[in-house]
Each structure stands twice: as structure tokens, then as C-alpha cells.
């Protein structure tokens, strides 16, 4: 009996992440690759961005999706992205229209998940994913994103040494 499509998509994404992290330590290549994998392997991830902390802001470093965001620099503490960075915690929002912290970018976004990229308790950036369906994300998405964010955090620190 075949796996369900969602489980198969997660499995494919994990396999591609292993290949990506095994092939490069370059943060730019990793961020671009992570965005590509999340956007292509997990079709409910309609837009994926990686922001890095620069001073008091999150600055867009890489993205994949149907169009560019106008939010290329977000103050820490502002919107869902800024909240996740300020509080160093993952956020899964089933319906962005019901969350006052939501900073609208695309009219078709219905749900969002934001996971900080951290190392030793310091927020270095975050992975931001939009979905076009209400309730697009579940714990499997959050867990995968937290795993990937942890690996990105290690590689970002290693690249600065």
C-alpha cells in the first residue's frame, strides 16, 4: 500500500535536504536550496522565504514562489515574522485573517508558518512559509522546518568562523 501523498512529500523533502546539506556549506546556496526544496516538494508551501537578522531587522535572503514580496526588510517585533524572531519561537497560524500580527503581502495567503533559525539561543534568521489554504500547515511542517532551521543555524555560525 502506497504512502499518503503528504507523507511521501515529507520523505522526498528530507531526502533532498540530506543531499543539499551534504553537498555545500555555503549559506547562500543552502538558503536558496532550502527555499527551492520546500516550495517544490511540499506543494502546499506556496511561498517560502528565508530572512536573516541584520541589526534590528529581518532581511530577505532567499525566496521561492509565484512572485516577490514587498517585505524585504521587516523590523524585529513587527508582523508574524518579527514576532517569531523577537520571541524565538515557531508560529503556525491556520487563518491569517484572524491574527492581528499578520502583515499582509499576498491576497491569496490564508495560512502561515514561521520558524526561527537559531544557534545557542540566538536568533539568526527565520524560515517563513505561506499557504493558500486555511489550515495548510500541521505539526509535521513545523517539525521539518525546525529541523532544517537548526541545520541552517549551525551552518551560518560555521561560515562565520
C-alpha positions in Angstrom: 0.0 0.0 0.0 1.4 3.4 -1.0 2.1 6.1 1.5 -0.2 9.1 1.6 0.9 11.9 -0.6 1.7 14.3 2.2 4.0 11.7 4.0 5.7 10.9 0.7 6.3 14.6 0.1 7.9 15.0 3.5 10.1 11.9 2.8 11.2 13.3 -0.6 11.9 16.7 1.0 14.0 15.1 3.8 16.0 13.1 1.2 16.7 16.3 -0.8 17.7 18.1 2.4 20.3 15.4 3.2 21.7 15.8 -0.3 21.8 19.6 -0.1 23.4 19.8 3.4 25.9 17.1 2.3 26.9 19.0 -0.8 27.6 22.5 0.4 28.3 24.6 3.5 27.8 27.9 1.7 24.9 29.8 3.4 23.7 31.4 0.2 23.5 28.1 -1.6 21.8 26.5 1.4 19.2 29.2 1.8 18.4 29.1 -1.9 18.3 25.3 -1.9 16.0 25.1 1.2 13.6 27.5 -0.4 13.6 25.5 -3.6 13.0 22.2 -1.8 10.2 23.5 0.4 8.4 25.2 -2.5 8.7 22.3 -5.0 8.4 19.2 -2.8 5.7 20.4 -0.5 3.1 22.0 -2.9 1.0 23.5 0.0 4.1 25.7 0.7 3.0 28.4 -1.9 5.7 30.9 -0.9 8.9 30.3 1.0 11.4 32.9 2.3 14.4 32.9 4.4 15.2 36.1 6.3 18.4 36.8 8.2 18.9 39.1 11.1 20.7 42.4 10.3 20.7 44.7 13.3 17.1 45.2 14.4 15.6 43.9 11.1 15.0 40.7 9.3 16.3 41.0 5.7 15.1 38.7 2.9 18.0 36.5 1.8 16.3 33.9 -0.4 12.8 33.0 -1.6 10.7 30.8 -3.9 7.1 31.4 -5.0 4.9 32.9 -7.7 6.0 36.5 -7.0 8.4 38.6 -5.0 7.3 40.1 -1.7 7.4 43.8 -0.9 8.5 42.9 2.6 12.2 42.5 2.1 13.1 44.2 5.4 10.9 43.6 8.5 11.6 45.1 11.9 12.0 42.5 14.6 8.8 42.5 16.6 6.6 43.5 13.6 4.2 41.0 11.9 4.3 37.3 12.4 7.9 37.1 11.2 9.1 39.8 13.6 7.1 38.3 16.4 8.8 34.9 15.9 12.2 36.5 15.8 11.6 38.6 18.9 10.2 35.7 20.9 12.5 33.0 19.4 9.5 30.7 18.9 7.8 28.9 16.0 4.4 30.1 15.0 1.7 28.2 13.0 -1.3 30.3 12.0 -4.2 28.4 10.5 -6.1 31.5 9.3 -4.0 34.7 9.0 -7.2 36.8 8.7 -7.8 36.1 12.4 -4.4 37.1 13.6 -3.7 40.7 14.3 0.1 40.2 14.0 -0.3 39.2 10.3 1.5 41.5 7.9 -0.3 41.0 4.5 1.8 40.5 1.5 -0.2 38.4 -0.9 -4.0 38.5 -1.0 -4.2 34.7 -1.6 -2.2 33.8 1.6 -4.6 32.1 4.0 -2.1 30.5 6.5 1.5 30.9 7.6 4.2 29.2 9.5 7.3 31.0 10.7 10.3 29.1 12.3 13.3 30.9 13.8 16.8 29.9 12.6 18.8 29.8 15.9 22.1 28.8 17.4 22.7 28.6 21.1 19.6 30.6 21.8 20.4 33.4 19.4 18.0 34.1 16.6 20.0 34.4 13.3 17.0 34.5 10.9 13.9 32.5 10.1 12.0 30.5 7.6 8.7 32.0 6.5 6.2 29.9 4.6 2.8 30.9 3.2 -0.1 28.7 2.2 -3.1 29.4 0.0 -5.5 27.2 2.1 -6.7 27.7 5.7 -5.0 25.2 7.9 -2.4 24.3 5.3 0.3 23.5 7.9 0.4 21.0 10.7 3.0 19.7 13.2 4.8 17.8 10.5 5.5 21.1 8.7 6.7 22.8 11.9 8.9 19.8 12.9 10.5 19.6 9.5 11.1 23.4 9.4 12.6 23.4 12.9 15.0 20.6 11.8 16.0 22.5 8.7 16.3 25.8 10.7 18.6 24.1 13.2 20.9 22.9 10.5 20.9 26.3 8.8 21.8 27.9 12.2 24.8 25.5 12.6 26.0 26.3 9.0 25.5 30.1 9.4 27.7 30.0 12.6 30.3 27.7 11.0 30.6 30.1 8.0 31.4 33.0 10.2 34.3 31.2 11.9 
